[in-house]
Amino acid sequence: MTATHHELAVPADDPVALRQRYARDGVLQVDNVLGPDEIDEIRSAFMHQVQADREALGAIQEVAEGDILARYPRFMQPHRRPDLLVGQIARRLITDPRILEVVTALIGPAYGAQSMFYFKPPTARGQAMHQDNYFLRSHPETCLAAWIAVDRCDAANGGLAVVPGSHTMEVVCPEEADAEESFTRGLVRPPAGMSAVQTDMQPGDVLFFHGSAVHGSLPNTTTDRFRRSLIFHYVPQASTEISKGYMPLIAPDGQEIRIGEAHGGGPCGDGWEGAMH
Ligand SMILES: O=C(O)CCC(=O)C(=O)O
């Protein structure tokens, strides 16, 4: 790890600095985007949901029974569940002007494509380094992530690590990840000469990163600190294609939008059939 939190932070109200940093590094952090009351509401709604009915939104088949992540599965696309409080929160925040303002400064007018919530309880494995556009396959431009810290997220509890500058590389076919450390199977190594920066985020801070930027996280090594995060992925409104599972996209006014489906061989060749993030 070679850089610090301060090298990632950019003020939200400086669009020129946001764009310059994004062009250079493909990653930047904006502090205090959401306030403490909003973060408390998010945390308590998702904890209530996972305790009351984790299967309603969980990708529970990802891990073996007995794995702590089977009790706390990541929730995929909660914004598609208006019948649940977590769904209403995710649907509201995916078009929140404070987040969309930064997204728009970085990639122009955008659609929301994905929401996810990670609980990452103490001892849980992380997610090996990867590139998001391997999954979303948005075209002709890549996707953008807005990763919202719901807890203090640092090295000890498996906060996100990102490789600045790696956004300039192609999306590549992953190799096999270490199953002791990662609950997902694909691993993309940082390009030669580049290394990962460990983020250190307070609740309400948001990390924005490019869909080709290599990023991931290590296990939560604490005994008592969850590492919860609410994550959105966006694509430019100029996109012509995306993997089918990400539709409908969500416009800033809340309308549901459909564009073309990504076809053809992915970076792993012709047999590649795509995968959700
Ligand atoms: O939070 C993590 O550990 C991984 C999240 C991630 O890969 C993403 O937001 O795209």
The ligand as a Gaussian input file, in Angstrom:
#p B3LYP/6-31G(d) Opt

LIG

0 1
 O      -16.755000      -4.010000      -1.035000
 C      -16.049000      -4.897000      -1.506000
 O      -15.342000      -5.616000      -0.822000
 C      -16.036000      -5.082000      -2.997000
 C      -17.015000      -4.163000      -3.671000
 C      -16.848000      -4.077000      -5.118000
 O      -16.178000      -4.846000      -5.726000
 C      -17.524000      -3.005000      -5.865000
 O      -18.098000      -2.116000      -5.260000
 O      -17.487000      -3.005000      -7.097000

